[in-house]
């Protein structure tokens, strides 16, 4: 009998109208058995953090320019495996992570709250001037107070080591100009070492330096938008199977994940005060740290695994609805934050392009409204303009990026008018709601393939659990249909289909040995100390008309302790003797218009996990 279900576990998407780049995504190769190592996370900011506490005058300059929060958040070790597992679920088509619970992403709210970078301001763009060596040396002398040697330049980039050697601890009695030189040098180290880093791993683009000439003007620019754009770009590029490295603000991504996915975050060991108070050093007022600083502590790892890619992948595959924190920043947290973490709140939900010179990436909070405490509906089809991913600075000398991206600059100028919102959430989202029904058809549900498990190391169970859950779901609804009054199905057909589904499910869970062994379903003898007494409502309850009694089971079956109907006609008799209304917890939202074939891909789909029916 062809049930239309097929012996397949499809990772998704069933409907490929949204995730159009699936064939070019690393998750496809993983499903097909490719064993990827964790991505190498590029950064070059270690020397900066070893400087210790910066002079309060330098911190004041960094506060004016908008980078004080990043400094106060501090240095954190990266978990390359966790970053890689998140990349596997990042989708360039939507700029969101596709998790089993729905879409989610890093937003302008996250970068404001966790790092305190300014987001509501002019975009980071302009003319990428092709200057000569002498011209760059002159600019460095003006804004940094020294002329770097020629060997430390790489066209429009400067080796970070040059800054590290020159700018260590601010000398006592330093002049105001010297304080500014040090502040700019430290900010450049943050930009090139982490925030806006590139694959060079040791250079910073000098096109950012002129933007730091006026610290207060710099503080009115959207550095947070630029950093988020570069994170999106880095994630999009890393989804390609041939990619082995990733750069950018990965610390932000990691603490974002720790805030929202409790089962992957380490325990904080002797945590510091959640938000250190504002301090006054001489004439310098320094506000408290951003929310992300609470992760700059020692960790305890007794109950959580770290740095293991297959473990993270499996945990995310097996994520349940209550295992994602949609709102990690409740009102009491926001009320305790310093002003610089909240100043851009009016545009946290803007649907607009994020800009950093050649990099343009779209911000789509409309797809993650639950992160703002709002009800999520099926979002409109979004266009992240994949062609923009091909645009970069290579071969473009003296290029005016503000002019080249004029349409996106204009959109950003209208960012307040592009803010979206939805009605407040009135409770957890049920799987039967239209958004979740739609989402499970268009998403990549699984990354790990239960049919291809390693011989050593961690053995994932996420895919097998999904296979078991899908099978039980099919059995439940198949039985509900068979029991429904007027549903024309023979007991033999229903039983054969259920047998096939169960066989598939056990094979997917690598428990196919159970198919050759009859289980013991016999009722255990009641313990003398705790006799079994049926509930009052069931005592003496007459057998339903058409039902089966124990006396009608075969002698061999009773001897084995298992139960099978003596004839297939008896199963049909049972099927038609019950009404659907008598079934407990019968869903009232079952969409009968969706056929089994629509709910499941055909077994011939190359993306589906094929299980050999002869393997048993």
C-alpha positions in Angstrom: 0.0 0.0 0.0 1.3 3.4 -0.9 0.4 5.6 2.1 2.0 8.8 0.6 4.2 9.1 3.8 7.2 7.2 2.7 10.1 6.0 4.8 11.9 9.3 4.9 13.0 11.9 7.4 13.2 15.1 5.5 15.4 17.8 7.0 13.5 20.6 5.2 12.5 22.8 3.7 9.4 21.0 2.3 8.4 24.3 0.7 11.6 25.9 -0.8 10.0 29.2 -1.7 11.9 31.0 1.2 15.2 29.2 1.6 16.2 29.4 -2.1 20.0 28.9 -1.4 19.7 25.5 0.3 21.7 23.7 -2.3 24.6 26.1 -1.6 24.4 26.0 2.2 26.8 24.0 4.4 23.8 22.2 6.0 23.2 20.3 2.8 26.7 18.9 2.8 26.5 18.0 6.5 23.2 16.1 5.9 25.0 14.2 3.1 27.7 13.0 5.4 30.4 15.7 5.1 32.3 16.0 8.3 33.1 19.7 8.8 35.6 20.9 11.5 34.7 24.0 13.5 35.3 27.3 11.8 38.4 29.2 12.7 37.3 32.4 14.4 39.6 35.3 13.5 40.3 38.0 16.0 43.3 40.2 17.0 42.3 42.0 20.2 44.2 40.0 22.8 47.0 42.6 23.3 44.5 45.4 23.9 42.7 43.5 26.7 46.1 42.8 28.4 46.6 46.6 28.9 44.3 46.4 31.9 42.3 49.4 33.1 42.6 52.4 30.8 43.2 55.9 32.1 39.8 57.5 33.0 40.6 60.4 30.5 40.9 57.8 27.7 37.7 56.1 28.8 35.9 59.5 28.7 37.0 59.9 25.0 35.8 56.4 24.2 32.5 57.2 25.8 32.1 60.3 23.6 32.9 58.3 20.5 30.5 55.4 21.4 33.0 52.6 22.2 33.0 52.8 26.0 30.5 50.0 26.4 32.5 47.5 24.3 35.5 48.3 26.4 33.6 47.8 29.7 32.1 44.5 28.5 35.6 43.2 28.4 37.3 40.3 26.7 35.8 36.8 26.4 37.1 33.6 25.1 35.4 32.4 21.9 33.8 28.9 21.6 34.5 28.1 17.9 32.2 25.1 18.0 29.3 27.2 19.3 29.9 29.9 16.6 30.0 27.1 13.9 26.8 25.5 15.2 25.0 28.9 14.9 26.4 29.4 11.4 24.9 26.1 10.4 21.4 27.5 11.2 22.0 31.0 9.8 20.1 31.8 6.6 21.3 34.4 4.1 17.9 34.6 2.6 16.3 36.0 5.8 19.2 37.1 8.0 17.9 35.0 10.8 18.8 31.8 12.5 16.3 29.0 11.7 15.8 27.1 15.0 13.2 24.4 15.7 11.2 27.0 17.7 11.2 29.7 14.9 13.3 32.4 13.4 15.5 34.5 15.6 18.4 36.9 15.0 20.8 39.5 16.5 19.0 42.8 16.4 19.8 46.5 17.0 18.3 46.0 20.5 20.9 43.3 21.3 23.9 45.4 20.2 22.6 48.3 22.2 21.9 46.4 25.4 24.9 44.0 25.4 27.6 46.4 24.1 26.1 49.9 24.2 27.2 50.8 20.7 25.3 53.8 19.2 22.7 52.7 16.6 20.6 55.7 15.9 22.8 57.9 13.8 24.4 58.6 10.4 25.6 55.5 8.6 29.2 54.6 8.5 30.0 55.4 4.8 31.7 57.9 2.6 34.5 58.0 0.1 37.1 55.2 0.4 40.0 57.4 -0.8 43.0 55.8 -2.4 45.8 57.7 -0.7 49.5 57.4 -1.2 51.8 56.2 1.6 52.8 59.8 2.4 49.2 60.9 2.7 48.4 58.1 5.1 51.4 58.8 7.1 50.3 62.5 7.3 46.8 61.5 8.5 48.3 59.1 11.1 50.6 61.9 12.3 47.7 64.2 12.7 45.3 61.9 14.4 47.7 59.4 16.1 50.7 61.5 16.8 53.2 59.4 14.8 54.2 58.3 11.3 54.1 54.5 11.0 57.0 53.1 8.9 56.2 52.0 5.3 56.5 48.3 6.2 53.5 48.6 8.5 51.2 49.6 5.7 49.3 47.4 3.4 47.7 49.8 1.0 44.8 51.3 2.9 45.4 49.1 6.0 47.7 49.4 9.0 49.2 46.5 10.9 47.6 46.3 14.4 50.9 45.3 15.8 52.2 48.8 15.0 49.5 50.3 17.3 50.1 47.7 20.0 53.8 48.5 20.2 53.3 52.3 20.1 50.3 52.7 22.5 50.6 50.9 25.8 49.9 52.7 29.0 49.1 56.4 28.8 52.0 58.4 30.3 51.5 60.4 33.5 50.7 64.0 32.8 49.8 63.3 29.2 48.4 66.3 27.3 44.8 66.4 26.0 46.1 65.8 22.4 48.1 62.7 23.7 45.0 61.4 25.4 43.1 61.7 22.1 45.9 59.9 20.2 45.7 57.0 22.6 41.9 56.9 22.5 41.9 56.7 18.7 44.6 54.0 18.7 42.6 51.9 21.2 39.4 52.3 19.2 41.3 51.3 16.0 42.5 48.2 17.8 38.9 47.3 18.7 37.7 47.9 15.2 40.4 45.9 13.4 40.8 43.3 16.1 37.1 42.4 16.6 34.3 44.7 15.7 34.9 45.3 12.0 37.8 42.8 11.5 38.7 41.1 8.2 40.4 37.8 7.3 43.8 39.3 7.6 43.7 38.8 11.3 46.2 41.6 12.0 45.3 44.7 10.1 42.8 47.6 10.4 41.3 49.6 7.6 42.5 53.2 7.9 39.3 54.5 6.3 37.8 54.5 9.8 40.4 56.8 11.2 39.2 60.1 9.7 35.7 59.3 11.3 37.4 59.6 14.7 38.7 63.1 14.2 35.8 64.6 16.2 34.9 62.2 19.1 31.4 63.8 19.7 30.6 63.6 15.9 31.8 60.0 15.9 29.4 59.3 18.8 26.5 60.4 16.7 27.1 57.8 14.0 25.6 54.3 13.8 28.6 52.2 14.8 26.2 49.6 16.1 24.5 49.3 12.7 27.9 49.0 11.0 29.0 46.3 13.4 25.7 44.4 13.0 26.0 44.7 9.2 29.5 43.1 9.3 28.2 40.3 11.6 25.5 39.5 9.1 27.9 39.6 6.2 30.4 37.3 8.0 27.6 34.8 8.9 26.3 34.8 5.3 29.7 34.0 3.9 30.4 31.4 6.5 27.4 29.3 5.4 29.1 28.3 2.2 30.6 24.8 2.4 34.0 25.8 1.2 34.5 28.4 4.0 36.8 27.5 6.9 37.2 30.9 8.6 34.9 33.6 10.0 35.7 37.0 11.4 33.7 40.0 12.8 32.0 40.7 16.2 31.7 37.1 17.2 31.9 37.8 20.9 28.5 39.6 20.5 27.1 36.6 18.8 28.3 34.3 21.6 26.9 36.3 24.5 23.6 36.8 22.4 23.4 32.9 22.3 24.2 32.6 26.0 21.4 35.1 26.9 18.8 33.3 24.9 19.6 29.5 24.9 20.1 28.5 28.6 21.1 24.9 27.9 24.3 25.9 26.1 25.6 28.6 28.4 28.1 28.0 31.1 27.4 28.8 34.7 29.0 32.0 35.9 31.6 31.4 38.6 31.5 34.0 41.5 29.8 36.5 39.2 30.7 40.1 39.6 28.1 42.7 40.4 25.6 42.5 37.6 25.9 46.2 36.7 28.9 48.0 38.3 27.7 51.5 39.4 28.6 54.7 37.8 31.9 56.1 39.0 33.5 59.5 39.2 37.3 59.7 38.7 38.5 63.2 39.2 36.5 65.4 36.9 35.5 62.4 34.7 32.0 60.8 35.1 32.0 57.2 33.8 28.7 55.4 33.6 28.2 51.7 34.5 28.9 48.8 32.1 26.5 47.4 29.5 24.5 44.2 30.1 27.0 42.0 28.2 29.6 42.7 30.9 28.0 40.1 33.2 29.6 37.4 31.1 33.1 38.7 31.7 33.6 36.3 34.6 35.0 32.8 35.3 32.8 29.9 34.3 31.8 26.5 35.8 31.2 23.8 33.3 29.9 20.9 35.4 26.5 20.7 33.7 27.2 22.0 30.2 29.4 20.8 27.4 31.5 23.3 25.5 33.7 23.4 22.4 32.1 20.3 20.9 30.4 21.0 17.5 28.4 17.8 17.2 27.0 18.3 20.7 25.9 21.9 20.0 24.4 20.8 16.7 22.5 18.0 18.3 21.2 20.2 21.1 19.9 22.8 18.7 18.3 20.0 16.5 16.5 18.8 19.6 15.5 22.2 21.0 12.0 22.4 22.5 9.6 25.4 22.6 10.4 26.3 26.2 14.2 26.2 25.7 14.6 29.6 24.0 14.4 32.9 25.9 12.6 35.3 23.6 12.9 38.3 26.0 16.1 38.2 28.0 15.9 41.9 28.8 12.8 42.4 30.9 11.7 45.9 31.9 13.6 45.8 35.2 16.9 45.0 33.3 16.3 47.8 30.8 15.5 50.2 33.6 18.9 49.4 35.3 21.0 50.0 32.1 23.0 53.2 31.5 21.5 55.8 29.1 24.0 55.0 26.3 22.5 51.4 26.1 19.0 52.8 25.6 19.5 55.9 23.4 18.6 54.1 20.2 15.5 52.3 21.4 13.1 54.1 19.1 14.6 52.3 16.0 15.3 48.8 17.5 12.4 47.5 15.3 13.2 49.3 12.1 13.2 47.2 8.9 16.1 49.0 7.2 19.5 48.4 5.6 22.6 48.3 7.9 25.5 50.1 6.3 29.3 50.0 6.7 30.9 51.4 3.5 30.8 48.6 1.0 28.8 46.3 3.3 25.0 46.6 3.2 22.8 44.0 5.0 19.1 44.2 5.9 17.7 44.2 9.4 14.5 42.2 9.7 12.9 42.5 13.2 9.6 41.8 11.5 10.5 38.1 11.3 11.4 37.9 15.1 8.6 39.9 16.8 8.6 37.6 19.7 12.0 39.0 20.7 10.2 42.2 21.4 7.2 40.7 23.3 4.9 40.8 20.2 2.9 38.2 18.4 4.5 36.8 15.4 2.5 36.3 12.2 3.7 34.9 8.9 6.1 37.5 7.7 6.1 39.0 4.2 8.6 37.6 1.7 11.8 39.5 2.3 14.6 40.4 -0.1 18.0 40.5 1.5 19.4 41.3 -2.0 21.9 38.4 -2.3 23.8 40.3 -5.1 24.9 42.8 -2.4 27.0 40.0 -0.9 29.2 40.1 -4.0 30.0 43.7 -3.5 33.3 44.6 -1.8 36.2 47.1 -1.9 38.4 45.0 -4.2 39.3 46.9 -7.3 37.3 50.0 -6.3 39.7 52.9 -5.7 38.5 56.4 -4.7 35.0 54.9 -4.5 32.1 56.9 -3.1 30.1 54.3 -1.2 27.6 56.8 0.0 26.7 57.5 -3.7 26.9 53.9 -4.8 24.5 52.8 -2.0 22.3 55.9 -2.2 19.0 54.0 -2.2 20.0 52.2 1.0 21.4 55.4 2.6 18.0 57.0 1.9 16.2 54.1 3.4 18.3 54.4 6.6 17.4 58.1 6.7 13.8 57.0 7.0 14.5 54.5 9.7 12.0 55.9 12.1 9.2 55.6 9.6 10.2 52.0 8.9 9.6 50.8 12.4 7.2 47.9 12.7 5.4 46.3 15.6 2.7 43.8 16.5 0.2 43.1 19.2 1.5 41.9 22.6 2.1 38.3 23.1 -0.7 36.7 25.1 1.1 33.4 25.9 3.5 30.8 24.3 3.0 30.2 20.7 1.3 26.8 20.0 2.5 24.5 17.2 -0.9 24.7 15.6 -0.8 28.5 15.1 -0.6 29.5 11.4 3.0 30.9 11.8 4.4 27.6 13.2 2.5 25.5 10.6 4.0 27.7 7.9 7.4 27.8 9.5 7.9 24.0 9.8 7.3 23.7 6.1 9.7 26.4 4.9 12.6 25.9 7.4 15.6 23.6 7.6 14.5 21.6 10.6 17.5 19.4 11.1 21.2 19.8 10.6 22.5 16.5 11.8 21.5 13.3 10.0 20.7 10.3 12.2 21.6 8.0 9.4 25.2 9.1 9.4 26.6 9.0 12.9 30.3 8.9 13.8 32.0 5.8 15.2 33.7 7.8 18.0 32.9 10.8 20.1 29.5 12.2 20.9 26.5 10.4 19.4 23.7 12.8 18.5 20.1 12.0 19.2 18.3 15.1 17.8 17.5 13.6 14.4 16.4 10.3 15.9 14.2 12.1 18.3 12.6 14.1 15.5 12.1 10.9 13.5 10.4 9.3 16.5 8.2 12.3 17.1 7.2 12.6 13.5 6.3 8.9 13.4 4.2 9.1 16.6 2.5 12.2 15.2 1.6 10.3 12.0 0.4 7.2 13.9 -1.8 9.4 16.2 -3.5 11.2 13.3 -3.7 8.0 11.2 -5.5 6.3 14.1 -7.7 9.4 14.6 -8.7 9.2 10.9 -9.3 5.5 11.2 -11.5 5.9 14.2 -13.4 8.9 12.7 -17.0 8.0 11.9 -17.4 7.4 8.2 -13.7 7.1 7.4 -13.4 4.2 5.0 -10.3 2.3 5.9 -9.7 -1.4 6.5 -8.1 -2.5 9.7 -5.5 -4.5 7.8 -4.4 -1.4 5.8 -4.2 0.7 8.9 -2.3 -1.9 10.8 0.2 -2.4 8.0 0.8 1.3 7.6 1.4 1.7 11.4 3.8 -1.2 11.2 5.8 0.5 8.4 5.9 3.8 10.3 7.1 2.1 13.5 9.8 0.2 11.6 11.0 3.4 9.9 11.1 5.2 13.3 13.1 2.4 15.0 15.6 2.3 12.1 16.0 6.1 12.3 16.8 5.8 16.0 19.3 2.9 15.3 17.1 0.6 17.3 16.1 -1.7 14.4 17.3 -4.7 16.4 14.0 -4.4 18.3 12.1 -5.3 15.1 13.2 -9.0 15.5 12.3 -9.3 19.2 8.8 -9.5 20.5 8.4 -7.2 23.6 6.8 -8.3 26.8 3.6 -6.4 27.1 2.3 -8.6 29.9 0.7 -6.9 32.9 3.1 -7.2 35.9 1.8 -8.9 39.0 0.7 -6.3 41.5 3.0 -5.8 44.5 1.5 -7.1 47.8 2.5 -3.8 49.4 0.9 -1.7 46.7 -2.0 -3.6 45.1 -3.3 -2.2 41.9 -6.9 -0.9 42.2 -8.6 0.4 39.1 -10.2 3.8 39.3 -13.8 3.9 40.4 -14.9 5.1 37.0 -13.5 2.0 35.3 -14.7 -0.7 37.8 -17.1 -3.1 36.2 -17.1 -1.0 33.0 -18.7 -3.0 30.2 -16.8 -3.8 27.1 -17.7 -1.6 24.2 -19.8 -3.1 21.5 -17.6 -4.6 18.9 -14.5 -4.5 21.0 -12.1 -7.4 21.6 -11.9 -9.4 24.8 -8.8 -11.2 26.0 -10.4 -14.5 25.2 -10.3 -13.6 21.5 -6.5 -13.2 21.4 -4.5 -16.1 20.1 -3.1 -18.6 22.5 0.4 -18.1 21.2 0.1 -14.3 21.7 -1.0 -14.7 25.3 1.8 -17.1 26.0 4.4 -14.6 24.7 2.8 -11.8 26.8 2.1 -9.7 23.7 -1.3 -9.0 22.1 -2.3 -9.3 18.5 -5.9 -9.5 17.2 -6.9 -13.0 16.2 -8.1 -11.7 12.8 -7.6 -8.5 10.8 -11.4 -8.1 10.7 -11.4 -7.6 14.5 -9.1 -4.5 14.1 -11.6 -3.1 11.6 -14.4 -3.9 14.1 -12.5 -1.9 16.7 -11.9 1.0 14.4 -15.5 1.6 13.6 -16.8 1.0 17.2 -15.2 4.3 18.5 -16.1 7.8 17.8 -13.5 10.6 17.4 -15.2 12.5 20.2 -14.3 9.7 22.6 -10.5 10.2 22.0 -8.9 12.2 24.7 -7.1 15.4 23.7 -8.1 15.2 20.1 -6.7 18.3 18.3 -9.5 20.6 17.1 -7.2 22.5 14.7 -6.1 19.6 12.4 -6.0 20.9 8.8 -7.7 18.2 6.9 -7.0 20.1 3.6 -3.3 19.2 3.9 -2.6 15.8 2.4 0.0 13.5 3.7 2.0 14.0 0.5 2.0 17.8 1.2 3.2 17.2 4.7 6.0 14.9 3.7 8.3 14.9 0.7 8.3 12.0 -1.6 10.8 9.3 -0.7 12.7 10.0 -4.0 13.7 13.5 -2.8 17.6 13.5 -2.8 17.6 15.6 0.4 15.6 13.1 2.4 17.2 10.4 4.5 16.5 7.1 2.7 16.1 4.0 4.9 16.4 0.6 3.2 13.3 -1.4 3.9 15.3 -4.6 3.4 17.8 -3.7 6.2 15.7 -5.5 8.7 
